[in-house]
């Protein structure tokens, strides 16, 4: 994953509930369209690797659902690559 995609994952992981895409856009200082495009890639990767899910709810936003152990593994592998 790219650095921006990892930034999105870290942002979503830090949230307790659903987050509007516009909030992610503001936090990372990129367009809503960019966030949506990145989320499509992230969703594909985490689904393919069985890492978790991105839950989407209209008018509420997006939420990362991931087990703590899987999250630690992602962080550890990113530290090695990043």
Residue, then its C-alpha position, 0 to 999 in steps of 0.5 A: x500500500x502507498x503511504x497515503x493509503x496507510x495514512x487513511x487506514x491509520x485515520x480510520x483505525x483511530x476513529x470509534x465510529x463511522x467517518x464521512x469521507x469529507x472528514x478524511x479528505x480534510x484531515x489528509x488535505x486531499x480531495x474527496x475524489x482522491x479519498x474515494x479512489x484510495x478507499x476502493x484500492x484499500x477495500x480491494x487489498x484488505x478483502x483479498x488478504x482477508x485483513x478486515x472490512x470497510x463498512x459503509x453507511x449512507x450519510x454516515x461514512x466509512x468504518x474500518x473493522x479489523x482485529x487487533x492482532x491483524x492491525x498489529x501485523x499491518x503496522x509491523x509490516x509497514x514499519x519494515x517497508x515504510 
